[in-house]
Amino acid sequence: MNALNLAVIVVYLVGVGWVGLRRSGRQRSSGDYFVGDGKMPWWAVCFSVVATETSVLTVISIPGGAYTDQAFGNVELAMGYIIGRTVVAFVLIPLYKRGGFVSAYQYLLQRFGRYLQGVASLTFVVTRLLAEGVRLFASAIPLQLLLDEFGIHLGYNIIIVALTVVTVIYTYLGGIKAVIWTDALQMSLYLIGALIAIGVLTGHVGADGWSKAFHAGKFHLFDTDFDLAHVLTSSFALPTAIIGGALFSMASHGSDQLIVQRILATRSLRDSRRAMIGSGIFVAVQFAAFSLVGALLWAYNEGRTPKQLGLSTSDNLYPNFILHGLPVVISGLLVAGILGAAMGSLSAALNSMANSTVADIVRSFATRELPDATMLRLARIMTLVWAVLMALFAMGFSATTGNVYLTALAIAGYTYGALLGAFLLGRIVKRANQFDAIVAFVATVLVMTFVVRVVKIDVTVAGTVTQKGIAAQWLVPIGVLVTLAVGGLTSRSHPAPTAAEPVKADW
């Protein structure tokens, strides 16, 4: 490594900020700040969705997982994601687009009332703080390795603060337009980086390396072990990946404001559907590319474990190769791609959390109608507030060990079932009112906390019995069932509510 790599990264960071602000223009209204006045091209939104959910967790954890024991299981999981997003595109997205919403939770306001809307929004921002805290911490891993190469030894906390400051500049000024355009740029860079890594690794290992990786099972796609304990605890068992993955994707892309906000920025319902379904296809392609990087890294390192290579976890395998196995400038470009993934997910989280706070809490509970200029000013203030809190939460995860990708999935498992369940309760149980929905929502979060933290299943691995938690993909259907059951039961205790006038979104 030398100063050229650092120069590449600095130029990239400055360039991303310039592109974001240049493409976003001046933000004149809260609707422009939150959803770009619904005028963004579908392909840019599609790329933004992919960049938002990809983050550093995908870039470093999927190659590490493929290297060790996951093989191409993430591609199998993506097949379930495509199914789930297709359902969302035709069932939930029309509700949001036709209602003129800037937040997914405005549907809950229309169907149940502002108190459930507030509960859902609060749940969303707390969950995002935790999950994005893991992601932000993960982004510090490759950056610390890079700085170590220059003899600059910084702790994770300093790196986290610096990365947050850089990201918040264009997010604060440019709103959702800046986020979407920079996401599209960043997704292109880290995907190109994966392709470069595949080419370089292939040059090192040749056809023989591909063959060895194949015969070692590194290209294995479908996990057909249908033992019940395995299906319940493994994210990559076939039923878990396809069925559980589809339901998980319905929650993450149908009821999570982080994703829905981007979809609402498209010009039409047709474009929204294109962006939603297209994102699933692109994710499958990405998962395949990063899994292939992991398989070829296994051949490149001749099957040695991360510990034998002097690395603490499998998450360090890909960053270590970028820093030591690639030529100067190219390695800097790929590290910039990893940082781009971190900035993409962070900027998306900050903008969506500010959106939900202002649209779902401040505006709904205000005693008077707030001027649009006030809403825009509040949106920018909340962007700064959440940036500070996000950095603090990321520092709290500095002691996290293990696969950070699966850690983030487990965090989402606490609330995704309740969020999706609330939307389905409104659609399926016609007599359910706001009280029923709130009771069901809170009960589901409590039940899922017990399931995630307490419920363990005995699984036999290589003759040894170990205890594992329920796979993250099954947490969503469990949560949805609890919500529908509790909400359905409480709705039987009162007469069916009279039809209410829908709440008009005037953003």
N, C-alpha and C positions, 0 to 999 in steps of 0.2 A: 504493500500500500504506500502511496505517496500523496503529495499535496494535490495532484491532479484529481484524485477521487474526491477529496474534500471540496475542490472547486466545482466539480460536477454537481455535488449535492447542494451546495450553496446556490448555484445558478438555478437548479431545479426548484428549490424552495421559493426563491424570489420570483421565478417565472410562473409558478402556480398561483401565487398571490396576484400577480399582474393580470393573468388570464381571467381569474375569477372576477376581479373588479371590473376589468374591461368588458367582459361579456354580460355582466349583471346590470350595468348602468346605474342610474340614480333611482333609489327606492322612494316612491312617492306615496305609497299607501301600505297599510298593513296587509292587505290582500296580495299586493305585489311582493312584499317581504316574505310572506308565508307560502304562497303557491304560484308566484310568478304571474299572477292574473290569469292563470290557466292557459298560457300561450307557449309552453315549452314543447319542443319536438319529442315525439314518443321514443325515438332511439336514444336521445340523450338521457331521458328519464330512465329508460331501461338500463343503460350503463350505470346511472347513478344508483339505482336500486341494487345492482350487483356489487358496486363498489362499497355501498353502505353496509351490506351484510357480509362482505368478504373480509375486509380488515386484515390486520396482521395475523390474526388467529388462523385464517385460512392459509396465508402465505407461508408461515413457518410451521404450523402444527400438522397440516395435511401431508406435506412431504415427510415429516418426522413420523407420522402415523403409518404411512405406506412403507417406510423403511423398516419399522419394527413389526407390527402385527395386524395392521388394518388393511394392507394391500390396497385394492381399488374399491374398498367398501364405501367410501364417500361418494363415488359415482353411482353406486346402487342407491344410496340415500337420496341423491339428487333426482332420481327417477320418481320417488315419492313426492319430492318438492314440486316437480312439474305438474303432477296430478292435483296437488293441493292448490297451486296458484291458478290452475285452470278453473277450479270450482270458485275460488274467490273472484276471478275475473267476471264470471257470469252471475254470481249470487249476491256478493256484497258491494263490489265496485259500483254497479248501477245505483245503489242506494245513496252513495256518497256523491257521485257526479250529478245526479238529478236533483239532489237536495241543495246543490251549490255550496257544499261544506268546505271549510279549510282544515277541519279536524275530523277524524273518524268518530270521535266521541260526541260530536254534535248530533249523530243519529240517536245516541242514547238519551240526549236531551229531548229530542223530538218524540221518541217512543215512551220514555219513562219520566224524565224530569231532570232538573239541574243537579240534584243531589247525587244521583247515580253517575251522571256525567263527571261531577267533581271527584267522586271516589275512583272512577276508572282512570281519570287523568292523573290523580295523585299516585295511584298504583303504577301507572306507566312511567312517570318520571323517577320514582324510587327504583323501579326495576332497571331502568336505563342507567341510573347512576351506578348501580352495582355491576351490571353486565359491561358497560363501557369502561368502568374502572379496570376490569380485567383486561379489556382490549388495549387500553392506554398503557397499562403496565407492560403488556406483551410487546408493545412497540418499542419500549426502551431496551429490550434484549439485544437486537441487532445493532442499535445505535451505540450501546455501551461497548460492544465488541469492536466497532469501528474506531471509536475514540481511543480504546486501549492500544490499537495499532499505532497511534500517534504518541503514545505515552501520556495521554490525557485520561486520568482515572477519575471519572465522575460517578456518583451514586445514581441509582434509578430516580430518586426524587428530583434531583436537579434536571435530569433529562426530561422527566415528565412535565415539569413546569415550563421548560423551554419549548417543548413541542406544543403545549397548550397555547402559549402566547402566540406562536407563529400562526397556528390554525385559527385562533379566534379573531385575528385581524380582518381577514377577508369574510369570515362568517358574520361578524358584527356589521360590517359595512354593506355587503352584497346580498345578504339574505339567501333565499332558496335558489335563486338564479346562479349566484356564485358557487353555491354548494353543488348544484347539478353539473355545471360546466367543468368545475375542477374535478369532480368525481369521475366524469367521463374521461378526462385526460389521465387521471391517476390509474384508472382501471386498465387503460390501454398500455401504460408503462409497465405495470407489474405483470400483465399477461405476456407482453413481449419479453420481459425479463425471464419468465418461466421458459419460454420457447428458446431463448438464447442459452439458458442453463441446460436444456435438453440437448441442444446441438453440441455444446462443449462436452457434456458428459458422454454423449454418443461417440465423439471423437476420441475420448479416453478409453472407453470400455469396448467399443466396437460391437459387432454382431455377437461375439462370444459373451460379452457382458449382458446383452439383452437376453440371450439364451439362458444364462445362469440365473438371472433374476426371474425369468418365466418359470423355470423348473423349481425354483425355491418358493414358488407361490406368491411372488410379489405382484403379479398381474391378476390375482384371483378377484373376481367381481362379485359373485353371489355367495352369500353365506347361507347354506342350506341345512344347517344344524337346527332342527325343529324341536329340540328338547325345551320344555316349557320354561325351565329356569334360565336357559340361555336366551330364549326369545324375550323374556321379560327384562333381562339385564343388559343385553348387548344392543348397542345402537345400530349394529350392522347385520343382525339376523334378518333374513329376508322379509318376514312379516313386519318386523319393527321398522325397517328401512322404507318399505313401500306404504304400508297402512299408517304406521305411526308417523313416518316422515310426511305423508300427505296431510294428516291432521295438524301436525306441528307447523307446517307451512301455512295452513289455513289461518292459524292463530297469529303467526309472526307477520304474515303479509295481508291479513284481512282485518286484524284488530289492533295492530301495533302502529301507533302514529308515526314511528320512525320510517316505516315503509309507505304507509297510506298517504302521507303528506306529499311524497314525490309523485305518486300516481295521480293525485288531484291536480298536479301542475300541468297535466297534458291538456290538449286542445279539445278533445272529445272523448265520449265513452269508448268508441272504437280504438282510439289511440291508447287509452288507459288499458284496455284489454291486451293490446299488442305489447305494451311495456311490461305488463305483469307476466304474461305467458313467456315472452321473450327472455325475461330475466331468469326464469327457471332453466331455459335451454342454455343460456350463457353460463350459468352456475355449473351445470353438468360438464360443459366444456372446460371450465376452469378447474373443477375438481379432477378431471381426467389429466389435465396438464400438470397440476401440482402432485398428483399421485405418481405420475410417470417420473417426475423429478426425484421423488423419494425412492422409487424402484431402481433408478439408474445410480443414485447415490449409494444404494446398498451394494451394487456391483462395483462401483468406483472404490468404495472402502473395503471391498472383499468381505462383506458381511460382519465386520467388527461392530460391537455394541457401542453406543455413545460413551459409556464409561471407559471402554478400551481406547477410545479416541481422545480421552481427556475432556469430555463434555459432560455437563451436569444432567441434561435432559435431552430427549429426542428433538425438542423444539429448537435446539441450537445447531442441528445438523446442517440445515440449509443456509442460515446466516454464516456459519463457519466456512462452508464451501464457497460462498460468494466472496468472502474476504480473502481466502487463501487459495482458491482453485481457479479463479478467473483473472484475466489480464486487467491491468490498470485501466481506468476509465469505464470499462464494462462493469467491473465490480462496483464502482461508484454509482453507475447508473442503476444497477439492480438494488443497491441499498436505498437509493432515492425512491425506487419503486415500492420498497417495503415501507418507507416513511410516508409515501403517498397513500398507501393503503390505510395507514394509521390516521393520517389527516382526513381522509375521506370519511371514515366511520365516525371520527370525533366531530367533524364539522356538521355531519348529518344529525348526530345526536343532539348537539347544542341547539341547532335550529329547530328541530322538532320538539324538544323540551320547552324551548321558549314559546313556540307556537301553542302547545297544549296548555301551558301555564296561563297565557294571555287569553286564548280563545275559549278554553273550557273552565277555567277557574275565575280569573279576574273579570272577564266580560259577563259570564253567566251570573256571578254573585254580586256584581256592582249594583248599587242602589239607583243609579241613573245611567243613561246611555253615554258612553265615553266617546269623545271625538276621535276620528281616525288617526289624527296626528298624535294623540295621546297613546293610542294603541301601538303605533309604530315605535314611539319612544320607549314604551314599556317592553316591547319585544326586544329591543336592543339591550336594554338594561338587564333583562332576564337572561339574555345570551351570555353576558358577562358573569352574572351570578352563577349560572350553571357551569360555566367554564372553571370558576374557582372551586366549586364543590366537586366537579369531576376530577380535577387534579388531586384533591384531598383524598377522594375515594381510591384513586389509582395508587396513591402512596400506601394506602391501607392494604393493598394486595401485593405489596413488595415481597411478602414472605410466601406467596403462593407457589406451590410446586405441582408438578404433573402437567398433564395436557390442558393448556388454557382454553382450547376450543371447547372441550367437553365441560370444563368448568363454567363457561358462559352459558352453555345449553342448560345446565342444571339450574342456574340462577333464573333463567326464563321460565323454568318449570314451575316455580312458585306461583306465578301469576297468569301465564298465557291461557291456561284452561279457564280461569275465571273471566278473563277478558273476552275470549271467543264465546264462552258460555253465555255471557250477558247479551251478546248480539243474537245468538241463536234462540235464547229465551224470548227475546222480543219478537222474533220471527215465527217461532213455533207455538209458544204458549200465549194465546191471544188474551186470556183473562189476567195474566200477570201484570201487577202494577209496580210502582217504584219501590214500595216497601218489600215486596217479594223479591225483586231483583237485588236490592241492597243486602238483604238477609242472605240470599243465595251466594252473592259475590263474596261477602265476608266469610261465610261458612266454608266456601271453596278454598280461599286463601289459607285458612286455618288447617283444613284437612290436608292440603297439598304441602304445607310446612311439615306436618307430621309424616306424610308419605316420604318426602325428600330426606328428612333428617333422621327418621327413626326406622322406617321399614327397610329391612334387608333380606335378601334371599340367598340361601346356600347354593353355591355353584361349584361344581367339581372341575378343576383345571389341572391337567397333567397329574391326576391322581390325588390332588390336594384340594380339600374343601375350603373355599373362601366365601366371605359374605360380600355381596355387591348390592348397590342400590338399584332401583327400577330405572331402566333406560329413559333418558330425557324425552324421547319421542312418545313414550306411553303416558307421560305426565299430563299432556294436553287432553287426550281423550278421557282420562280419569277425572280431570278437573271439569271438563264439559259435562260429563255425566252427573257429577255432584251438583253442579249449578242447575242443570235442568231438573234433577230430582228434587232438590230443596225448593227451587222456585216454583215447580209444578205443585208440590204439596202445599206450600203456603198460599198459593193462589186459590186453592179449593176452600179456604177458610173465609172467603168473602165473595160477594157477587161480582160478576164480570164488570169491569169499568166501562163507563160510557165512552164512546169515541171522542177523542180530543182533537182540537184543531192542530194541524202540524205547525211546528215552529219554523218560521221562514228564516233562512240564512241570508243576511243582507250584506255579506262581505263583498 
